């Protein structure tokens, strides 16, 4: 998906809004947390890939999955679940790198969209 030609959000804040009972401060904290977590996740995955640490790759995918589900980021749904189940006995380094880069691109794009909308994302 070319995000430059598809400006519509690839996330949905409905579940987060319901969980927050419409509290804008809570929503902003959650948005900020996602933005930090996205950056940290991408960096951690690349470190894990460099060290062929498939266990870490699986754990990182598992850790961020609830956040992606809460934001309804469907574009990477299957990728995250695949990363959770990769088998370290099979050399999948190239495939893992491709998927991590794709997920990383989406996370970065969502973080940028969330930051650009700021408080208006809670309305």
TIMI-629716 format. One record per atom (N, C-alpha, C, O): residue in three letters; chain; atom name; y, x, z. Coordinates in nm, 3 decimals, decimal comma, padded with zeros to 5 digits. Example, Ala and Ser with C-alpha at 12.3 -4.5 7.8 and 13.67 -1.06 7.14 Angstrom:
! TIMI-629716
+-----+---+----+---------+---------+---------+
:   r : c :  a :   north :    east :      up :
+-----+---+----+---------+---------+---------+
: ALA : A :  N : -00,569 :  01,319 :  00,780 :
: ALA : A : CA : -00,450 :  01,230 :  00,780 :
: ALA : A :  C : -00,330 :  01,320 :  00,780 :
: ALA : A :  O : -00,332 :  01,424 :  00,846 :
: SER : A :  N : -00,225 :  01,285 :  00,708 :
: SER : A : CA : -00,106 :  01,367 :  00,714 :
: SER : A :  C :  00,003 :  01,290 :  00,787 :
: SER : A :  O :  00,114 :  01,341 :  00,804 :
+-----+---+----+---------+---------+---------+
***
This chain:
! TIMI-629716
+-----+---+----+---------+---------+---------+
:   r : c :  a :   north :    east :      up :
+-----+---+----+---------+---------+---------+
: UNK : A :  N : -00,119 :  00,085 :  00,000 :
: UNK : A : CA :  00,000 :  00,000 :  00,000 :
: UNK : A :  C :  00,124 :  00,088 :  00,000 :
: UNK : A :  O :  00,135 :  00,181 :  00,081 :
: UNK : A :  N :  00,214 :  00,060 : -00,089 :
: UNK : A : CA :  00,338 :  00,135 : -00,096 :
: UNK : A :  C :  00,441 :  00,063 : -00,009 :
: UNK : A :  O :  00,492 : -00,043 : -00,045 :
: UNK : A :  N :  00,471 :  00,123 :  00,106 :
: UNK : A : CA :  00,560 :  00,059 :  00,202 :
: UNK : A :  C :  00,705 :  00,053 :  00,154 :
: UNK : A :  O :  00,783 : -00,029 :  00,202 :
: UNK : A :  N :  00,741 :  00,140 :  00,061 :
: UNK : A : CA :  00,878 :  00,138 :  00,013 :
: UNK : A :  C :  00,905 :  00,013 : -00,071 :
: UNK : A :  O :  01,018 : -00,035 : -00,075 :
: UNK : A :  N :  00,802 : -00,040 : -00,139 :
: UNK : A : CA :  00,822 : -00,158 : -00,221 :
: UNK : A :  C :  00,780 : -00,286 : -00,150 :
: UNK : A :  O :  00,794 : -00,394 : -00,207 :
: UNK : A :  N :  00,729 : -00,275 : -00,027 :
: UNK : A : CA :  00,687 : -00,390 :  00,052 :
: UNK : A :  C :  00,759 : -00,385 :  00,186 :
: UNK : A :  O :  00,701 : -00,342 :  00,285 :
: UNK : A :  N :  00,885 : -00,428 :  00,190 :
: UNK : A : CA :  00,962 : -00,415 :  00,313 :
: UNK : A :  C :  00,921 : -00,511 :  00,425 :
: UNK : A :  O :  00,966 : -00,495 :  00,538 :
: UNK : A :  N :  00,835 : -00,610 :  00,395 :
: UNK : A : CA :  00,797 : -00,703 :  00,499 :
: UNK : A :  C :  00,717 : -00,629 :  00,607 :
: UNK : A :  O :  00,645 : -00,534 :  00,577 :
: UNK : A :  N :  00,729 : -00,674 :  00,729 :
: UNK : A : CA :  00,658 : -00,607 :  00,838 :
: UNK : A :  C :  00,506 : -00,616 :  00,820 :
: UNK : A :  O :  00,454 : -00,718 :  00,774 :
: UNK : A :  N :  00,437 : -00,510 :  00,858 :
: UNK : A : CA :  00,290 : -00,512 :  00,854 :
: UNK : A :  C :  00,237 : -00,526 :  00,997 :
: UNK : A :  O :  00,132 : -00,473 :  01,031 :
: UNK : A :  N :  00,312 : -00,599 :  01,078 :
: UNK : A : CA :  00,273 : -00,628 :  01,215 :
: UNK : A :  C :  00,323 : -00,767 :  01,249 :
: UNK : A :  O :  00,402 : -00,826 :  01,175 :
: UNK : A :  N :  00,276 : -00,818 :  01,363 :
: UNK : A : CA :  00,318 : -00,950 :  01,409 :
: UNK : A :  C :  00,335 : -00,942 :  01,560 :
: UNK : A :  O :  00,241 : -00,903 :  01,630 :
: UNK : A :  N :  00,451 : -00,979 :  01,610 :
: UNK : A : CA :  00,480 : -00,969 :  01,753 :
: UNK : A :  C :  00,443 : -01,095 :  01,832 :
: UNK : A :  O :  00,471 : -01,103 :  01,952 :
: UNK : A :  N :  00,382 : -01,192 :  01,768 :
: UNK : A : CA :  00,353 : -01,319 :  01,834 :
: UNK : A :  C :  00,271 : -01,302 :  01,962 :
: UNK : A :  O :  00,308 : -01,357 :  02,066 :
: UNK : A :  N :  00,161 : -01,227 :  01,955 :
: UNK : A : CA :  00,077 : -01,208 :  02,075 :
: UNK : A :  C :  00,154 : -01,137 :  02,186 :
: UNK : A :  O :  00,141 : -01,173 :  02,304 :
: UNK : A :  N :  00,233 : -01,037 :  02,149 :
: UNK : A : CA :  00,312 : -00,965 :  02,248 :
: UNK : A :  C :  00,417 : -01,056 :  02,310 :
: UNK : A :  O :  00,442 : -01,050 :  02,430 :
: UNK : A :  N :  00,479 : -01,140 :  02,228 :
: UNK : A : CA :  00,579 : -01,234 :  02,279 :
: UNK : A :  C :  00,515 : -01,332 :  02,377 :
: UNK : A :  O :  00,575 : -01,366 :  02,479 :
: UNK : A :  N :  00,395 : -01,378 :  02,346 :
: UNK : A : CA :  00,326 : -01,469 :  02,436 :
: UNK : A :  C :  00,292 : -01,401 :  02,568 :
: UNK : A :  O :  00,308 : -01,460 :  02,675 :
: UNK : A :  N :  00,245 : -01,277 :  02,561 :
: UNK : A : CA :  00,209 : -01,202 :  02,682 :
: UNK : A :  C :  00,331 : -01,173 :  02,769 :
: UNK : A :  O :  00,320 : -01,164 :  02,891 :
: UNK : A :  N :  00,446 : -01,158 :  02,705 :
: UNK : A : CA :  00,568 : -01,123 :  02,779 :
: UNK : A :  C :  00,643 : -01,245 :  02,830 :
: UNK : A :  O :  00,743 : -01,232 :  02,902 :
: UNK : A :  N :  00,597 : -01,365 :  02,793 :
: UNK : A : CA :  00,669 : -01,488 :  02,826 :
: UNK : A :  C :  00,813 : -01,483 :  02,778 :
: UNK : A :  O :  00,902 : -01,538 :  02,842 :
: UNK : A :  N :  00,836 : -01,416 :  02,665 :
: UNK : A : CA :  00,970 : -01,411 :  02,606 :
: UNK : A :  C :  01,066 : -01,315 :  02,674 :
: UNK : A :  O :  01,186 : -01,320 :  02,647 :
: UNK : A :  N :  01,016 : -01,227 :  02,761 :
: UNK : A : CA :  01,101 : -01,132 :  02,832 :
: UNK : A :  C :  01,141 : -01,018 :  02,737 :
: UNK : A :  O :  01,057 : -00,937 :  02,700 :
: UNK : A :  N :  01,269 : -01,013 :  02,697 :
: UNK : A : CA :  01,312 : -00,911 :  02,600 :
: UNK : A :  C :  01,298 : -00,768 :  02,653 :
: UNK : A :  O :  01,270 : -00,677 :  02,575 :
: UNK : A :  N :  01,318 : -00,746 :  02,781 :
: UNK : A : CA :  01,304 : -00,611 :  02,837 :
: UNK : A :  C :  01,159 : -00,564 :  02,826 :
: UNK : A :  O :  01,133 : -00,449 :  02,792 :
: UNK : A :  N :  01,065 : -00,653 :  02,855 :
: UNK : A : CA :  00,924 : -00,621 :  02,842 :
: UNK : A :  C :  00,890 : -00,589 :  02,697 :
: UNK : A :  O :  00,821 : -00,491 :  02,668 :
: UNK : A :  N :  00,939 : -00,671 :  02,607 :
: UNK : A : CA :  00,914 : -00,650 :  02,464 :
: UNK : A :  C :  00,967 : -00,513 :  02,420 :
: UNK : A :  O :  00,898 : -00,440 :  02,349 :
: UNK : A :  N :  01,087 : -00,478 :  02,462 :
: UNK : A : CA :  01,144 : -00,350 :  02,423 :
: UNK : A :  C :  01,064 : -00,234 :  02,480 :
: UNK : A :  O :  01,043 : -00,133 :  02,413 :
: UNK : A :  N :  01,018 : -00,248 :  02,605 :
: UNK : A : CA :  00,934 : -00,143 :  02,664 :
: UNK : A :  C :  00,805 : -00,126 :  02,586 :
: UNK : A :  O :  00,761 : -00,014 :  02,562 :
: UNK : A :  N :  00,745 : -00,237 :  02,546 :
: UNK : A : CA :  00,620 : -00,230 :  02,470 :
: UNK : A :  C :  00,642 : -00,168 :  02,331 :
: UNK : A :  O :  00,559 : -00,092 :  02,283 :
: UNK : A :  N :  00,753 : -00,201 :  02,270 :
: UNK : A : CA :  00,786 : -00,142 :  02,139 :
: UNK : A :  C :  00,806 :  00,008 :  02,155 :
: UNK : A :  O :  00,754 :  00,087 :  02,076 :
: UNK : A :  N :  00,882 :  00,049 :  02,256 :
: UNK : A : CA :  00,904 :  00,191 :  02,280 :
: UNK : A :  C :  00,773 :  00,263 :  02,309 :
: UNK : A :  O :  00,750 :  00,374 :  02,261 :
: UNK : A :  N :  00,687 :  00,199 :  02,388 :
: UNK : A : CA :  00,557 :  00,258 :  02,421 :
: UNK : A :  C :  00,473 :  00,276 :  02,295 :
: UNK : A :  O :  00,410 :  00,380 :  02,278 :
: UNK : A :  N :  00,473 :  00,176 :  02,208 :
: UNK : A : CA :  00,398 :  00,189 :  02,083 :
: UNK : A :  C :  00,449 :  00,307 :  02,001 :
: UNK : A :  O :  00,370 :  00,385 :  01,948 :
: UNK : A :  N :  00,580 :  00,320 :  01,990 :
: UNK : A : CA :  00,637 :  00,427 :  01,909 :
: UNK : A :  C :  00,596 :  00,565 :  01,961 :
: UNK : A :  O :  00,563 :  00,654 :  01,883 :
: UNK : A :  N :  00,598 :  00,581 :  02,092 :
: UNK : A : CA :  00,554 :  00,708 :  02,152 :
: UNK : A :  C :  00,405 :  00,727 :  02,132 :
: UNK : A :  O :  00,359 :  00,835 :  02,094 :
: UNK : A :  N :  00,328 :  00,621 :  02,158 :
: UNK : A : CA :  00,183 :  00,629 :  02,145 :
: UNK : A :  C :  00,141 :  00,660 :  02,001 :
: UNK : A :  O :  00,045 :  00,734 :  01,979 :
: UNK : A :  N :  00,211 :  00,605 :  01,904 :
: UNK : A : CA :  00,177 :  00,630 :  01,763 :
: UNK : A :  C :  00,191 :  00,778 :  01,731 :
: UNK : A :  O :  00,101 :  00,837 :  01,670 :
: UNK : A :  N :  00,301 :  00,838 :  01,771 :
: UNK : A : CA :  00,324 :  00,981 :  01,746 :
: UNK : A :  C :  00,219 :  01,066 :  01,816 :
: UNK : A :  O :  00,164 :  01,159 :  01,756 :
: UNK : A :  N :  00,190 :  01,034 :  01,941 :
: UNK : A : CA :  00,091 :  01,110 :  02,018 :
: UNK : A :  C : -00,049 :  01,095 :  01,959 :
: UNK : A :  O : -00,126 :  01,191 :  01,956 :
: UNK : A :  N : -00,081 :  00,976 :  01,913 :
: UNK : A : CA : -00,212 :  00,950 :  01,856 :
: UNK : A :  C : -00,235 :  01,031 :  01,730 :
: UNK : A :  O : -00,340 :  01,093 :  01,713 :
: UNK : A :  N : -00,136 :  01,031 :  01,643 :
: UNK : A : CA : -00,147 :  01,106 :  01,517 :
: UNK : A :  C : -00,167 :  01,255 :  01,547 :
: UNK : A :  O : -00,254 :  01,319 :  01,487 :
: UNK : A :  N : -00,088 :  01,309 :  01,637 :
: UNK : A : CA : -00,100 :  01,451 :  01,673 :
: UNK : A :  C : -00,237 :  01,481 :  01,734 :
: UNK : A :  O : -00,299 :  01,581 :  01,701 :
: UNK : A :  N : -00,283 :  01,395 :  01,822 :
: UNK : A : CA : -00,412 :  01,416 :  01,888 :
: UNK : A :  C : -00,526 :  01,411 :  01,787 :
: UNK : A :  O : -00,621 :  01,490 :  01,796 :
: UNK : A :  N : -00,518 :  01,320 :  01,692 :
: UNK : A : CA : -00,622 :  01,314 :  01,589 :
: UNK : A :  C : -00,627 :  01,441 :  01,507 :
: UNK : A :  O : -00,735 :  01,493 :  01,479 :
: UNK : A :  N : -00,512 :  01,493 :  01,469 :
: UNK : A : CA : -00,512 :  01,616 :  01,389 :
: UNK : A :  C : -00,565 :  01,735 :  01,468 :
: UNK : A :  O : -00,633 :  01,821 :  01,412 :
: UNK : A :  N : -00,536 :  01,740 :  01,597 :
: UNK : A : CA : -00,591 :  01,846 :  01,682 :
: UNK : A :  C : -00,743 :  01,831 :  01,690 :
: UNK : A :  O : -00,816 :  01,930 :  01,680 :
: UNK : A :  N : -00,790 :  01,708 :  01,707 :
: UNK : A : CA : -00,934 :  01,683 :  01,715 :
: UNK : A :  C : -01,004 :  01,717 :  01,584 :
: UNK : A :  O : -01,113 :  01,775 :  01,584 :
: UNK : A :  N : -00,942 :  01,683 :  01,472 :
: UNK : A : CA : -01,001 :  01,715 :  01,342 :
: UNK : A :  C : -01,011 :  01,866 :  01,325 :
: UNK : A :  O : -01,113 :  01,918 :  01,280 :
: UNK : A :  N : -00,905 :  01,937 :  01,361 :
: UNK : A : CA : -00,905 :  02,084 :  01,348 :
: UNK : A :  C : -01,017 :  02,147 :  01,429 :
: UNK : A :  O : -01,073 :  02,249 :  01,390 :
: UNK : A :  N : -01,049 :  02,085 :  01,543 :
: UNK : A : CA : -01,156 :  02,138 :  01,628 :
: UNK : A :  C : -01,290 :  02,073 :  01,605 :
: UNK : A :  O : -01,383 :  02,095 :  01,682 :
: UNK : A :  N : -01,303 :  01,992 :  01,499 :
: UNK : A : CA : -01,426 :  01,917 :  01,472 :
: UNK : A :  C : -01,475 :  01,842 :  01,595 :
: UNK : A :  O : -01,595 :  01,835 :  01,621 :
: UNK : A :  N : -01,382 :  01,785 :  01,669 :
: UNK : A : CA : -01,413 :  01,715 :  01,793 :
: UNK : A :  C : -01,424 :  01,564 :  01,764 :
: UNK : A :  O : -01,330 :  01,489 :  01,786 :
: UNK : A :  N : -01,540 :  01,523 :  01,716 :
: UNK : A : CA : -01,563 :  01,384 :  01,678 :
: UNK : A :  C : -01,559 :  01,291 :  01,799 :
: UNK : A :  O : -01,517 :  01,176 :  01,787 :
: UNK : A :  N : -01,602 :  01,340 :  01,914 :
: UNK : A : CA : -01,595 :  01,258 :  02,034 :
: UNK : A :  C : -01,449 :  01,221 :  02,065 :
: UNK : A :  O : -01,419 :  01,106 :  02,097 :
: UNK : A :  N : -01,360 :  01,318 :  02,054 :
: UNK : A : CA : -01,217 :  01,291 :  02,077 :
: UNK : A :  C : -01,163 :  01,194 :  01,973 :
: UNK : A :  O : -01,084 :  01,106 :  02,007 :
: UNK : A :  N : -01,203 :  01,209 :  01,849 :
: UNK : A : CA : -01,157 :  01,119 :  01,742 :
: UNK : A :  C : -01,197 :  00,976 :  01,775 :
: UNK : A :  O : -01,117 :  00,883 :  01,761 :
: UNK : A :  N : -01,323 :  00,958 :  01,818 :
: UNK : A : CA : -01,370 :  00,824 :  01,855 :
: UNK : A :  C : -01,292 :  00,768 :  01,973 :
: UNK : A :  O : -01,253 :  00,651 :  01,972 :
: UNK : A :  N : -01,268 :  00,851 :  02,074 :
: UNK : A : CA : -01,197 :  00,806 :  02,195 :
: UNK : A :  C : -01,052 :  00,770 :  02,165 :
: UNK : A :  O : -00,999 :  00,673 :  02,219 :
: UNK : A :  N : -00,987 :  00,847 :  02,078 :
: UNK : A : CA : -00,848 :  00,819 :  02,041 :
: UNK : A :  C : -00,840 :  00,685 :  01,967 :
: UNK : A :  O : -00,750 :  00,605 :  01,993 :
: UNK : A :  N : -00,934 :  00,661 :  01,876 :
: UNK : A : CA : -00,936 :  00,534 :  01,803 :
: UNK : A :  C : -00,958 :  00,419 :  01,901 :
: UNK : A :  O : -00,894 :  00,315 :  01,890 :
: UNK : A :  N : -01,049 :  00,438 :  01,994 :
: UNK : A : CA : -01,078 :  00,333 :  02,091 :
: UNK : A :  C : -00,956 :  00,304 :  02,180 :
: UNK : A :  O : -00,930 :  00,189 :  02,216 :
: UNK : A :  N : -00,884 :  00,409 :  02,214 :
: UNK : A : CA : -00,768 :  00,393 :  02,303 :
: UNK : A :  C : -00,655 :  00,315 :  02,236 :
: UNK : A :  O : -00,590 :  00,233 :  02,302 :
: UNK : A :  N : -00,631 :  00,338 :  02,108 :
: UNK : A : CA : -00,518 :  00,271 :  02,043 :
: UNK : A :  C : -00,556 :  00,134 :  01,985 :
: UNK : A :  O : -00,468 :  00,056 :  01,951 :
: UNK : A :  N : -00,684 :  00,105 :  01,974 :
: UNK : A : CA : -00,728 : -00,021 :  01,914 :
: UNK : A :  C : -00,666 : -00,145 :  01,979 :
: UNK : A :  O : -00,620 : -00,232 :  01,905 :
: UNK : A :  N : -00,662 : -00,157 :  02,113 :
: UNK : A : CA : -00,602 : -00,279 :  02,171 :
: UNK : A :  C : -00,455 : -00,298 :  02,133 :
: UNK : A :  O : -00,410 : -00,410 :  02,114 :
: UNK : A :  N : -00,382 : -00,188 :  02,123 :
: UNK : A : CA : -00,241 : -00,198 :  02,086 :
: UNK : A :  C : -00,227 : -00,245 :  01,942 :
: UNK : A :  O : -00,142 : -00,329 :  01,912 :
: UNK : A :  N : -00,310 : -00,192 :  01,854 :
: UNK : A : CA : -00,306 : -00,234 :  01,713 :
: UNK : A :  C : -00,345 : -00,380 :  01,699 :
: UNK : A :  O : -00,288 : -00,454 :  01,618 :
: UNK : A :  N : -00,443 : -00,422 :  01,778 :
: UNK : A : CA : -00,484 : -00,563 :  01,776 :
: UNK : A :  C : -00,373 : -00,652 :  01,831 :
: UNK : A :  O : -00,347 : -00,760 :  01,777 :
: UNK : A :  N : -00,306 : -00,608 :  01,937 :
: UNK : A : CA : -00,198 : -00,687 :  01,996 :
: UNK : A :  C : -00,081 : -00,703 :  01,900 :
: UNK : A :  O : -00,011 : -00,805 :  01,903 :
: UNK : A :  N : -00,058 : -00,604 :  01,816 :
: UNK : A : CA :  00,049 : -00,610 :  01,718 :
: UNK : A :  C :  00,001 : -00,668 :  01,584 :
: UNK : A :  O :  00,076 : -00,676 :  01,487 :
: UNK : A :  N : -00,125 : -00,707 :  01,581 :
: UNK : A : CA : -00,184 : -00,766 :  01,460 :
: UNK : A :  C : -00,165 : -00,678 :  01,337 :
: UNK : A :  O : -00,128 : -00,726 :  01,230 :
: UNK : A :  N : -00,190 : -00,549 :  01,353 :
: UNK : A : CA : -00,177 : -00,454 :  01,241 :
: UNK : A :  C : -00,312 : -00,453 :  01,169 :
: UNK : A :  O : -00,393 : -00,363 :  01,187 :
: UNK : A :  N : -00,332 : -00,553 :  01,086 :
: UNK : A : CA : -00,460 : -00,574 :  01,020 :
: UNK : A :  C : -00,492 : -00,468 :  00,915 :
: UNK : A :  O : -00,608 : -00,446 :  00,883 :
: UNK : A :  N : -00,390 : -00,404 :  00,863 :
: UNK : A : CA : -00,408 : -00,307 :  00,756 :
: UNK : A :  C : -00,502 : -00,193 :  00,795 :
: UNK : A :  O : -00,567 : -00,136 :  00,708 :
: UNK : A :  N : -00,510 : -00,159 :  00,924 :
: UNK : A : CA : -00,595 : -00,048 :  00,967 :
: UNK : A :  C : -00,712 : -00,095 :  01,054 :
: UNK : A :  O : -00,781 : -00,013 :  01,115 :
: UNK : A :  N : -00,734 : -00,224 :  01,060 :
: UNK : A : CA : -00,840 : -00,281 :  01,144 :
: UNK : A :  C : -00,976 : -00,213 :  01,119 :
: UNK : A :  O : -01,039 : -00,163 :  01,212 :
: UNK : A :  N : -01,019 : -00,211 :  00,995 :
: UNK : A : CA : -01,149 : -00,151 :  00,962 :
: UNK : A :  C : -01,150 : -00,001 :  00,981 :
: UNK : A :  O : -01,251 :  00,056 :  01,023 :
: UNK : A :  N : -01,040 :  00,065 :  00,950 :
: UNK : A : CA : -01,033 :  00,211 :  00,967 :
: UNK : A :  C : -01,052 :  00,251 :  01,113 :
: UNK : A :  O : -01,125 :  00,345 :  01,143 :
: UNK : A :  N : -00,986 :  00,181 :  01,204 :
: UNK : A : CA : -00,996 :  00,213 :  01,346 :
: UNK : A :  C : -01,140 :  00,194 :  01,393 :
: UNK : A :  O : -01,193 :  00,277 :  01,466 :
: UNK : A :  N : -01,201 :  00,086 :  01,352 :
: UNK : A : CA : -01,339 :  00,061 :  01,393 :
: UNK : A :  C : -01,435 :  00,164 :  01,333 :
: UNK : A :  O : -01,533 :  00,201 :  01,398 :
: UNK : A :  N : -01,408 :  00,209 :  01,214 :
: UNK : A : CA : -01,490 :  00,314 :  01,154 :
: UNK : A :  C : -01,473 :  00,445 :  01,232 :
: UNK : A :  O : -01,572 :  00,513 :  01,261 :
: UNK : A :  N : -01,349 :  00,479 :  01,266 :
: UNK : A : CA : -01,326 :  00,602 :  01,342 :
: UNK : A :  C : -01,395 :  00,598 :  01,479 :
: UNK : A :  O : -01,438 :  00,701 :  01,531 :
: UNK : A :  N : -01,406 :  00,479 :  01,536 :
: UNK : A : CA : -01,475 :  00,465 :  01,665 :
: UNK : A :  C : -01,624 :  00,494 :  01,655 :
: UNK : A :  O : -01,688 :  00,525 :  01,756 :
: UNK : A :  N : -01,679 :  00,483 :  01,536 :
: UNK : A : CA : -01,825 :  00,493 :  01,523 :
: UNK : A :  C : -01,871 :  00,614 :  01,442 :
: UNK : A :  O : -01,990 :  00,624 :  01,411 :
: UNK : A :  N : -01,783 :  00,705 :  01,409 :
: UNK : A : CA : -01,825 :  00,819 :  01,327 :
: UNK : A :  C : -01,933 :  00,899 :  01,399 :
: UNK : A :  O : -01,934 :  00,909 :  01,522 :
: UNK : A :  N : -02,022 :  00,955 :  01,321 :
: UNK : A : CA : -02,136 :  01,030 :  01,372 :
: UNK : A :  C : -02,108 :  01,178 :  01,357 :
: UNK : A :  O : -02,088 :  01,227 :  01,246 :
: UNK : A :  N : -02,107 :  01,250 :  01,468 :
: UNK : A : CA : -02,074 :  01,393 :  01,465 :
: UNK : A :  C : -02,184 :  01,475 :  01,398 :
: UNK : A :  O : -02,162 :  01,591 :  01,365 :
: UNK : A :  N : -02,301 :  01,417 :  01,377 :
: UNK : A : CA : -02,411 :  01,491 :  01,313 :
: UNK : A :  C : -02,395 :  01,497 :  01,162 :
: UNK : A :  O : -02,464 :  01,573 :  01,094 :
: UNK : A :  N : -02,304 :  01,417 :  01,110 :
: UNK : A : CA : -02,280 :  01,414 :  00,966 :
: UNK : A :  C : -02,142 :  01,474 :  00,941 :
: UNK : A :  O : -02,046 :  01,441 :  01,010 :
: UNK : A :  N : -02,133 :  01,562 :  00,843 :
: UNK : A : CA : -02,005 :  01,625 :  00,813 :
: UNK : A :  C : -01,916 :  01,527 :  00,738 :
: UNK : A :  O : -01,928 :  01,510 :  00,617 :
: UNK : A :  N : -01,828 :  01,463 :  00,812 :
: UNK : A : CA : -01,737 :  01,365 :  00,755 :
: UNK : A :  C : -01,592 :  01,410 :  00,765 :
: UNK : A :  O : -01,500 :  01,328 :  00,755 :
: UNK : A :  N : -01,571 :  01,539 :  00,783 :
: UNK : A : CA : -01,436 :  01,589 :  00,808 :
: UNK : A :  C : -01,335 :  01,540 :  00,704 :
: UNK : A :  O : -01,227 :  01,494 :  00,739 :
: UNK : A :  N : -01,371 :  01,550 :  00,576 :
: UNK : A : CA : -01,277 :  01,509 :  00,471 :
: UNK : A :  C : -01,249 :  01,359 :  00,481 :
: UNK : A :  O : -01,134 :  01,316 :  00,474 :
: UNK : A :  N : -01,355 :  01,279 :  00,498 :
: UNK : A : CA : -01,338 :  01,134 :  00,509 :
: UNK : A :  C : -01,254 :  01,098 :  00,631 :
: UNK : A :  O : -01,167 :  01,011 :  00,624 :
: UNK : A :  N : -01,280 :  01,165 :  00,743 :
: UNK : A : CA : -01,204 :  01,140 :  00,866 :
: UNK : A :  C : -01,057 :  01,173 :  00,842 :
: UNK : A :  O : -00,969 :  01,097 :  00,882 :
: UNK : A :  N : -01,030 :  01,285 :  00,778 :
: UNK : A : CA : -00,892 :  01,325 :  00,751 :
: UNK : A :  C : -00,821 :  01,223 :  00,663 :
: UNK : A :  O : -00,706 :  01,189 :  00,687 :
: UNK : A :  N : -00,889 :  01,173 :  00,561 :
: UNK : A : CA : -00,830 :  01,073 :  00,473 :
: UNK : A :  C : -00,795 :  00,946 :  00,552 :
: UNK : A :  O : -00,686 :  00,892 :  00,539 :
: UNK : A :  N : -00,890 :  00,900 :  00,634 :
: UNK : A : CA : -00,868 :  00,777 :  00,712 :
: UNK : A :  C : -00,758 :  00,799 :  00,815 :
: UNK : A :  O : -00,671 :  00,713 :  00,831 :
: UNK : A :  N : -00,761 :  00,912 :  00,885 :
: UNK : A : CA : -00,659 :  00,941 :  00,986 :
: UNK : A :  C : -00,521 :  00,948 :  00,920 :
: UNK : A :  O : -00,424 :  00,898 :  00,976 :
: UNK : A :  N : -00,512 :  01,008 :  00,804 :
: UNK : A : CA : -00,382 :  01,015 :  00,735 :
: UNK : A :  C : -00,334 :  00,876 :  00,695 :
: UNK : A :  O : -00,215 :  00,845 :  00,705 :
: UNK : A :  N : -00,426 :  00,792 :  00,648 :
: UNK : A : CA : -00,390 :  00,655 :  00,611 :
: UNK : A :  C : -00,342 :  00,577 :  00,734 :
: UNK : A :  O : -00,238 :  00,511 :  00,730 :
: UNK : A :  N : -00,418 :  00,584 :  00,843 :
: UNK : A : CA : -00,380 :  00,515 :  00,966 :
: UNK : A :  C : -00,248 :  00,571 :  01,019 :
: UNK : A :  O : -00,161 :  00,496 :  01,062 :
: UNK : A :  N : -00,234 :  00,703 :  01,015 :
: UNK : A : CA : -00,111 :  00,766 :  01,061 :
: UNK : A :  C :  00,010 :  00,719 :  00,983 :
: UNK : A :  O :  00,117 :  00,699 :  01,040 :
: UNK : A :  N : -00,006 :  00,703 :  00,854 :
: UNK : A : CA :  00,104 :  00,654 :  00,769 :
: UNK : A :  C :  00,144 :  00,512 :  00,812 :
: UNK : A :  O :  00,262 :  00,481 :  00,822 :
: UNK : A :  N :  00,044 :  00,428 :  00,837 :
: UNK : A : CA :  00,072 :  00,290 :  00,878 :
: UNK : A :  C :  00,138 :  00,290 :  01,016 :
: UNK : A :  O :  00,236 :  00,218 :  01,036 :
: UNK : A :  N :  00,087 :  00,368 :  01,110 :
: UNK : A : CA :  00,147 :  00,373 :  01,244 :
: UNK : A :  C :  00,292 :  00,419 :  01,238 :
: UNK : A :  O :  00,378 :  00,362 :  01,305 :
: UNK : A :  N :  00,318 :  00,520 :  01,158 :
: UNK : A : CA :  00,454 :  00,570 :  01,142 :
: UNK : A :  C :  00,544 :  00,461 :  01,082 :
: UNK : A :  O :  00,656 :  00,441 :  01,127 :
: UNK : A :  N :  00,493 :  00,393 :  00,982 :
: UNK : A : CA :  00,571 :  00,287 :  00,916 :
: UNK : A :  C :  00,602 :  00,173 :  01,015 :
: UNK : A :  O :  00,715 :  00,125 :  01,020 :
: UNK : A :  N :  00,501 :  00,132 :  01,091 :
: UNK : A : CA :  00,522 :  00,025 :  01,189 :
: UNK : A :  C :  00,623 :  00,070 :  01,294 :
: UNK : A :  O :  00,713 : -00,007 :  01,331 :
: UNK : A :  N :  00,610 :  00,192 :  01,343 :
: UNK : A : CA :  00,704 :  00,244 :  01,444 :
: UNK : A :  C :  00,846 :  00,243 :  01,389 :
: UNK : A :  O :  00,940 :  00,204 :  01,459 :
: UNK : A :  N :  00,862 :  00,285 :  01,264 :
: UNK : A : CA :  00,996 :  00,283 :  01,202 :
: UNK : A :  C :  01,049 :  00,140 :  01,192 :
: UNK : A :  O :  01,166 :  00,115 :  01,220 :
: UNK : A :  N :  00,964 :  00,046 :  01,152 :
: UNK : A : CA :  01,006 : -00,093 :  01,141 :
: UNK : A :  C :  01,045 : -00,149 :  01,278 :
: UNK : A :  O :  01,147 : -00,217 :  01,292 :
: UNK : A :  N :  00,963 : -00,119 :  01,379 :
: UNK : A : CA :  00,992 : -00,168 :  01,513 :
: UNK : A :  C :  01,124 : -00,111 :  01,567 :
: UNK : A :  O :  01,204 : -00,182 :  01,627 :
: UNK : A :  N :  01,145 :  00,018 :  01,545 :
: UNK : A : CA :  01,268 :  00,082 :  01,590 :
: UNK : A :  C :  01,388 :  00,026 :  01,518 :
: UNK : A :  O :  01,495 :  00,010 :  01,578 :
: UNK : A :  N :  01,373 : -00,004 :  01,390 :
: UNK : A : CA :  01,488 : -00,054 :  01,313 :
: UNK : A :  C :  01,522 : -00,198 :  01,351 :
: UNK : A :  O :  01,637 : -00,240 :  01,337 :
: UNK : A :  N :  01,423 : -00,273 :  01,398 :
: UNK : A : CA :  01,451 : -00,410 :  01,438 :
: UNK : A :  C :  01,499 : -00,418 :  01,582 :
: UNK : A :  O :  01,572 : -00,511 :  01,617 :
: UNK : A :  N :  01,460 : -00,323 :  01,665 :
: UNK : A : CA :  01,505 : -00,318 :  01,806 :
: UNK : A :  C :  01,487 : -00,449 :  01,877 :
: UNK : A :  O :  01,382 : -00,513 :  01,865 :
: UNK : A :  N :  01,586 : -00,491 :  01,949 :
: UNK : A : CA :  01,581 : -00,614 :  02,026 :
: UNK : A :  C :  01,562 : -00,738 :  01,939 :
: UNK : A :  O :  01,509 : -00,839 :  01,986 :
: UNK : A :  N :  01,602 : -00,731 :  01,812 :
: UNK : A : CA :  01,586 : -00,848 :  01,728 :
: UNK : A :  C :  01,439 : -00,882 :  01,705 :
: UNK : A :  O :  01,407 : -00,994 :  01,665 :
: UNK : A :  N :  01,351 : -00,787 :  01,731 :
: UNK : A : CA :  01,209 : -00,813 :  01,718 :
: UNK : A :  C :  01,160 : -00,913 :  01,821 :
: UNK : A :  O :  01,052 : -00,971 :  01,804 :
: UNK : A :  N :  01,235 : -00,936 :  01,925 :
: UNK : A : CA :  01,193 : -01,028 :  02,031 :
: UNK : A :  C :  01,238 : -01,170 :  02,003 :
: UNK : A :  O :  01,198 : -01,262 :  02,074 :
: UNK : A :  N :  01,320 : -01,190 :  01,903 :
: UNK : A : CA :  01,370 : -01,325 :  01,874 :
: UNK : A :  C :  01,277 : -01,401 :  01,783 :
: UNK : A :  O :  01,305 : -01,517 :  01,749 :
+-----+---+----+---------+---------+---------+
***
